[in-house]
Amino acid sequence: MSDDATSRTGAEGDATSRGEGDATSRDTSRPLLDVRDLRITYGSGARAVPAVRGVDLTLRAGEKLGIAGESGCGKSTLAMALLRLLPPGATLEGEILLDGEDVRTMAWGRLRAVRWAGASIVFQGAMHSLNAVHRIGDQILEPILLHRLAGPEEGRRRVKELLRHVGLPVSRATAYPHELSGGQRQRVMIAMALACDPRLIIADEPTTALDVMIQAQILRLIEGLVAEKGIGLVMISHDLAVLADTCDRLAIMYAGRVVEEGPAREVYAQAIHPYGAALSGAFPRIGDPASRFAPRGLPGDPPDPASLPTGCTFHPRCPVALPSCATEPQPLRAAGPGRRAACVRVDEGFEEASDGATSRGGKPVPGDATSDRTTAPGEATPDGATAPGDATSRDGEDVPGAATPRRGAEDDTTSRDDATSHDGAADDATSRTANGATSRSGDARDAASGPGDAGHDGADEARSTQA
């Protein structure tokens, strides 16, 4: 590998030095990444299939942009296009400006200098992205040597530093990929992406096939590195909850287009486009068992890219479509501060559709207790009260000192039934029931003084039972 790498680096050294020269004169006011009217087509002629259709995106240094959508919507194709990693036969149109340079028109030598050093990528599926016959340390070291950022000895020290940075023991540098777990291999991919100190990282499904605990560790690692180094992040995922918890802004793609864009938590909690609302509504809510049985999904299937519907491509599945949607394409239009949506009804909002799909509200934001949404049974409202049902906090944990008023109401009903069923003891049973209701009402009021005042509803219900 060393002879081949040495021969290649001779040509790339000039390109790298040119990149460093450009870095000294960077305009910090311009976006780090600016995608303008990007169109990507596979094949040609009658067999041409559009994968990405007129995408516009902007990312500044230190920002985190999430891109979400179903499988086949074009999000991974978009990620690969940012560094011209598409397979032969793909046609690119539009502009991909990285630090003001158009990646689409870069010379081959300049493009190789930009990859890893200017922008790097964490590929989808770390299990298949590492070379099975090379040790982990050698694979991390290769881009460092290729870009002449350090010599062999200094490069190995850099490898050890990177492994520590991503939470792996230095001893794993001599391991082969099959000796590591899925989470460890994903950390190795992140270490490779950071090896040359890029200004932009593209993470394509970085948590695929990982369990929930490892997913959380990887996401916290990426988030911490972005904050520490001030780099830009483009994260691709089908999981809106992951993107809302990690990213600053969120773009939702459908059939090769961005149909909604805005602040990540706002888009997740109150999607404006009906497809974004359906995508967000596909997740049951913690603390609301009834949400598991709520109608979900959309009629039909995602459209075939080779034969897209006329007008708005989402109209055959849209619960709020108008007749004009079948004939008129809907461009992205302003939908509030910092938000855009490609829908004809963006100015009027949407009513709840008969199949359960909604467009505004109804989804809790990860880590945010103030989102505007319908309160599910047992969940805390913004003013600190608790809705009827099991007293639980927004994240599903029990609220200390919270009352369980439903149980009290059931006990009252039972005692009334018992009282009326015993001949000759109706007056005594009624008296005992009234006293029990009074004491339980007092208990409910005492419990209401705990965190969140969770017992008001229970106290009211007990008082009505006494009456």
C-alpha positions in Angstrom: 0.0 0.0 0.0 2.8 2.4 0.8 4.4 2.4 -2.7 1.0 3.0 -4.3 0.1 5.7 -1.8 3.5 7.4 -2.3 3.0 7.5 -6.1 -0.5 9.0 -5.7 0.4 11.6 -3.1 2.9 13.2 -5.5 0.1 14.4 -7.7 -2.2 15.1 -4.8 0.3 17.1 -2.8 -0.1 20.1 -5.1 -3.9 19.7 -4.9 -3.8 19.6 -1.1 -1.6 22.6 -0.9 -4.0 24.5 -3.1 -6.8 23.5 -0.8 -4.8 24.8 2.2 -4.2 28.1 0.3 -7.9 28.4 -0.3 -8.6 27.8 3.4 -6.7 30.9 4.4 -8.9 33.1 2.3 -12.3 31.5 3.2 -15.3 33.8 3.4 -16.9 32.9 6.7 -20.1 34.8 5.8 -21.0 32.4 3.0 -22.5 28.9 3.6 -20.3 25.9 4.1 -22.5 23.9 1.8 -24.9 25.4 -0.7 -26.9 23.0 -2.9 -28.8 24.8 -5.8 -31.4 23.1 -8.0 -29.7 19.7 -7.8 -31.1 17.1 -10.2 -29.7 13.6 -10.4 -30.8 11.1 -13.0 -29.9 7.4 -13.5 -29.8 6.1 -17.0 -30.5 8.1 -20.2 -33.0 8.5 -22.9 -36.2 6.6 -22.5 -34.8 4.7 -19.5 -33.8 7.9 -17.5 -35.0 7.7 -13.9 -35.0 10.9 -11.8 -33.7 10.2 -8.3 -33.3 13.8 -7.1 -35.5 16.6 -8.5 -34.6 20.2 -7.9 -33.2 20.1 -4.3 -32.0 23.4 -2.6 -30.2 23.2 0.7 -28.0 25.4 2.8 -25.7 24.6 5.7 -23.3 26.8 7.7 -20.3 25.8 9.7 -21.4 24.4 13.1 -24.9 23.6 11.9 -26.6 20.2 11.8 -29.0 19.4 9.0 -31.1 16.3 9.0 -32.6 14.8 5.8 -35.5 12.3 6.3 -37.7 10.3 4.1 -38.8 6.8 3.2 -36.6 4.3 1.5 -36.2 5.3 -2.2 -36.9 9.0 -1.7 -33.4 10.0 -2.9 -31.8 11.0 0.4 -28.8 8.6 0.1 -28.3 9.6 -3.6 -28.2 13.2 -2.4 -25.6 12.4 0.2 -23.3 10.5 -2.3 -23.7 13.4 -4.8 -22.2 15.9 -2.3 -18.8 14.3 -2.9 -19.4 12.9 -6.4 -19.5 9.4 -5.2 -22.3 8.2 -7.4 -21.9 5.2 -9.7 -21.2 5.5 -13.4 -24.3 6.4 -15.4 -25.6 9.0 -13.0 -26.1 12.5 -14.4 -25.8 15.6 -12.2 -27.3 19.0 -12.9 -27.3 22.1 -10.7 -24.6 23.3 -8.2 -23.0 21.8 -5.1 -21.0 24.6 -3.6 -18.6 23.5 -0.9 -16.8 26.5 0.6 -17.8 28.3 -2.6 -16.3 25.7 -5.0 -18.6 23.7 -7.2 -18.0 20.0 -6.5 -19.7 19.1 -9.7 -17.1 20.8 -11.9 -14.0 20.2 -9.8 -10.9 18.6 -11.5 -10.2 15.1 -10.5 -7.1 16.0 -8.5 -8.8 18.8 -6.7 -11.8 16.5 -5.9 -9.5 13.9 -4.3 -7.9 16.6 -2.2 -11.3 17.8 -1.0 -12.5 14.3 0.0 -11.6 13.4 3.6 -9.7 16.7 4.1 -12.5 19.2 3.2 -15.5 16.9 3.6 -15.8 13.3 4.7 -18.6 10.7 4.9 -19.7 8.1 7.3 -21.1 5.4 5.0 -24.3 3.5 5.7 -23.7 0.1 7.2 -20.2 0.2 8.9 -20.3 -3.7 8.8 -19.8 -3.5 5.0 -17.8 -0.3 4.7 -14.5 -1.5 6.3 -11.9 -3.6 4.4 -12.1 -7.0 6.0 -8.4 -7.8 5.3 -6.8 -4.7 6.7 -6.3 -3.8 10.4 -8.4 -1.0 11.8 -5.4 1.3 12.5 -4.1 0.9 9.0 -7.5 2.0 7.5 -7.6 5.1 9.7 -4.0 5.9 8.9 -4.4 5.7 5.1 -6.2 9.0 4.5 -3.7 10.8 6.8 -0.8 9.5 4.8 -2.6 10.1 1.5 -3.1 13.7 2.2 0.4 14.2 3.7 -0.9 15.5 6.9 1.7 13.5 8.9 4.5 10.9 8.5 4.1 7.3 9.5 5.1 7.6 13.1 3.1 10.8 13.8 0.2 9.3 11.8 0.1 6.3 14.2 0.0 8.6 17.1 -2.9 10.4 15.5 -4.7 7.1 15.0 -4.4 6.4 18.8 -5.7 9.9 19.5 -8.7 9.4 17.2 -9.5 6.0 18.8 -9.5 7.6 22.2 -11.6 10.4 20.9 -14.4 8.1 19.8 -14.3 6.0 22.9 -12.3 2.9 21.7 -9.3 1.3 23.4 -6.0 2.0 21.6 -5.4 -1.8 21.4 -8.2 -2.1 18.9 -5.9 -0.5 16.3 -4.5 -3.9 15.6 -7.9 -5.6 15.3 -9.6 -6.7 12.1 -13.2 -5.5 11.4 -14.8 -8.9 12.2 -13.3 -8.7 15.7 -15.4 -5.6 16.5 -19.1 -5.2 17.4 -21.4 -3.1 15.2 -21.2 -0.1 17.5 -17.4 -0.3 17.6 -17.2 -0.5 13.8 -19.4 2.5 13.6 -17.0 4.4 15.9 -14.1 3.4 13.6 -16.0 4.9 10.7 -16.4 8.1 12.6 -12.7 8.1 13.5 -11.9 7.8 9.8 -14.2 10.7 9.0 -12.4 12.9 11.5 -8.9 11.8 10.5 -8.1 14.7 8.3 -10.0 17.4 10.3 -12.8 18.1 7.7 -15.1 21.0 7.9 -18.1 18.9 6.8 -19.2 15.4 7.8 -22.0 13.6 5.9 -23.5 10.8 8.0 -25.6 8.4 6.0 -27.8 6.4 8.4 -25.1 6.2 11.1 -27.2 4.2 13.5 -28.6 1.6 11.1 -28.7 -2.0 12.6 -27.6 -0.7 16.1 -29.6 -1.3 19.2 -31.2 1.7 21.0 -28.5 2.1 23.7 -25.7 2.0 21.1 -27.6 4.4 18.9 -27.8 6.9 21.7 -24.1 6.6 22.3 -23.2 7.2 18.7 -25.6 10.1 18.4 -24.1 11.8 21.5 -20.6 11.2 20.2 -21.4 12.8 16.8 -23.2 15.7 18.5 -20.3 16.3 20.9 -17.7 16.2 18.1 -19.7 18.7 16.0 -20.0 21.1 18.9 -16.3 20.7 19.9 -14.8 21.2 16.4 -17.5 23.6 14.9 -17.9 21.5 11.8 -21.0 21.1 9.7 -23.1 17.9 9.8 -25.5 16.5 7.2 -27.3 13.5 8.8 -29.4 11.1 6.7 -32.1 9.0 8.4 -35.6 7.7 8.1 -36.2 8.2 11.9 -37.6 11.7 12.5 -37.2 11.3 16.3 -33.4 10.8 15.9 -33.0 13.8 13.7 -35.2 16.1 15.8 -33.1 15.2 18.9 -29.8 15.7 17.1 -30.1 18.3 14.3 -30.9 22.0 14.1 -32.8 21.9 10.9 -34.8 19.1 9.2 -35.6 18.6 5.5 -38.2 15.9 4.5 -37.9 14.3 1.1 -40.6 12.6 -0.9 -40.1 11.2 -4.4 -36.8 13.0 -5.0 -37.9 16.4 -3.7 -37.8 18.3 -0.4 -41.4 18.8 0.6 -40.8 20.5 3.9 -37.9 22.2 5.7 -37.6 24.1 8.9 -36.3 23.9 12.5 -36.0 20.2 13.4 -38.1 20.2 16.5 -40.9 22.3 15.0 -41.1 20.1 11.9 -41.2 17.0 14.1 -43.8 18.3 16.5 -46.0 20.3 14.0 -45.4 19.2 10.5 -47.1 21.4 7.9 -46.9 19.1 4.9 -49.3 16.2 5.2 -46.5 13.7 4.3 -44.4 15.1 7.1 -47.3 14.8 9.5 -47.9 11.2 8.5 -44.2 10.4 8.9 -44.1 11.9 12.3 -47.4 10.2 13.3 -45.9 6.8 12.5 -44.3 6.7 16.0 -46.4 5.9 19.1 -46.2 8.3 21.9 -44.5 7.3 25.2 -47.1 7.5 28.1 -50.1 7.1 25.7 -50.9 3.3 25.2 -53.9 4.2 23.0 -51.5 5.8 20.4 -50.3 2.2 19.6 -53.7 1.5 18.1 -54.2 4.8 16.4 -54.7 4.6 12.6 -51.3 5.0 10.9 -49.9 4.8 7.4 -50.9 6.2 4.1 -53.0 4.6 1.4 -51.0 3.2 -1.6 -47.3 3.0 -2.0 -44.5 5.5 -2.8 -44.5 6.3 -6.5 -42.3 4.7 -9.1 -39.6 7.2 -10.0 -39.8 6.1 -13.6 -43.5 7.1 -13.8 -44.2 9.8 -11.3 -47.8 11.1 -10.9 -48.6 14.5 -12.5 -49.0 17.6 -10.4 -48.0 17.1 -6.8 -46.4 13.6 -6.6 -48.0 13.1 -3.2 -51.6 13.8 -4.2 -52.6 10.1 -4.8 -51.9 9.4 -1.1 -52.8 12.8 0.4 -55.7 12.9 2.8 -56.3 16.6 2.1 -55.6 16.9 -1.6 -57.6 19.3 -3.8 -58.5 18.6 -7.5 -55.8 21.1 -8.6 -53.1 19.0 -6.8 -53.4 16.4 -9.6 -52.5 18.9 -12.3 -50.3 21.6 -10.7 -46.9 20.9 -9.2 -46.5 22.6 -5.8 -43.2 24.5 -5.2 -41.7 25.1 -1.8 -43.2 28.2 -0.3 -42.8 30.2 2.9 -44.7 28.5 5.8 -43.7 30.6 8.8 -40.4 31.8 10.2 -37.6 29.7 8.8 -40.0 27.2 7.4 -41.0 26.1 3.9 -43.5 23.5 2.6 -44.6 22.3 -0.8 -48.3 22.3 -0.4 -51.2 24.3 -1.8 -52.8 24.4 1.7 -49.8 25.8 3.5 -51.6 29.1 4.3 -54.8 27.5 5.7 -53.5 24.6 7.8 -55.1 21.2 7.7 -58.0 19.5 9.4 -57.7 16.0 10.8 -58.2 13.5 8.0 -60.6 10.6 8.3 -57.7 8.1 8.3 -56.1 9.7 11.3 -53.3 11.6 9.5 -52.9 15.1 10.9 -50.7 18.0 9.9 -50.5 20.2 12.9 -49.5 19.1 16.4 -49.9 15.9 18.2 -46.2 14.9 18.5 -43.9 15.3 21.5 -40.4 16.6 20.7 -37.6 14.6 22.2 -36.2 16.5 25.2 -38.7 19.3 24.9 -41.5 19.8 27.4 -43.1 22.8 25.8 -44.2 21.7 22.4 -47.7 22.6 21.3 -49.6 19.4 21.0 -52.6 17.4 22.2 -52.0 16.1 25.7 -52.3 12.3 25.9 -53.8 10.5 28.9 -51.3 10.6 31.8 -49.0 13.2 30.2 -48.0 16.5 31.8 -49.5 19.6 30.3 -47.3 22.7 29.7 -48.7 24.4 32.9 -47.6 21.4 35.0 -51.0 19.7 35.4 -51.5 16.1 34.4 -54.2 14.9 32.0 -56.6 12.2 33.3 -55.1 8.7 33.3 -52.0 7.2 34.8 -49.9 10.0 36.2 -46.7 9.8 34.2 -44.2 12.4 33.1 -43.7 13.3 29.5 -40.8 10.9 29.1 -42.8 8.0 30.5 -41.3 8.0 34.0 -43.6 8.1 37.1 -44.2 11.4 38.7 -43.1 11.3 42.4 -46.1 11.7 44.7 -48.6 11.7 41.9 -52.1 10.4 42.6 -53.9 7.7 40.6 -57.5 9.1 40.6 -59.0 6.5 38.3 -58.4 3.7 40.9 -60.1 5.9 43.5 -63.2 6.3 41.3 -63.4 2.6 40.7 -63.3 1.9 44.5 -66.1 4.4 45.0 -68.2 2.7 42.4 -67.6 -0.7 43.9 -68.5 0.5 47.4 -71.8 1.9 46.1 -72.7 -1.4 44.5 -71.9 -3.2 47.7 -73.9 -0.8 49.7 -77.1 -1.2 47.7 -76.8 -5.0 47.5 -77.0 -5.7 51.3 -80.6 -5.7 52.7 -81.0 -3.9 55.9 -77.6 -2.2 55.8 -78.1 0.4 53.1 -77.9 3.4 55.4 -74.7 2.1 57.1 -73.1 1.3 53.7 -74.0 4.6 52.3 -72.5 6.3 55.3 -69.3 4.3 54.9 -69.2 5.1 51.2 -69.6 8.8 51.9 -66.9 8.8 54.5 -64.6 6.8 52.3 -65.2 9.2 49.4 -64.4 12.1 51.7 -61.2 10.6 52.9 -60.1 9.6 49.4 -60.9 13.1 48.2 -58.7 14.5 50.9 -55.9 12.1 50.0 -56.2 13.1 46.4 -55.9 16.8 47.4 -52.8 16.0 49.5 -51.2 14.1 46.7 -52.0 17.0 44.4 -49.4 19.1 46.3 -46.7 16.9 44.9 -44.7 17.7 41.7 -46.8 18.8 38.8 -50.1 19.0 40.9 -51.1 15.8 39.3 -54.1 15.1 41.6 -56.6 17.9 40.7 -58.6 15.8 38.3 -58.7 12.9 40.8 -59.9 15.3 43.6 -62.7 16.7 41.4 -63.8 13.2 40.4 -63.9 12.1 44.0 -66.0 15.1 45.0 -68.5 14.4 42.3 -68.7 10.8 43.5 -69.4 11.9 47.1 -72.2 14.2 45.8 
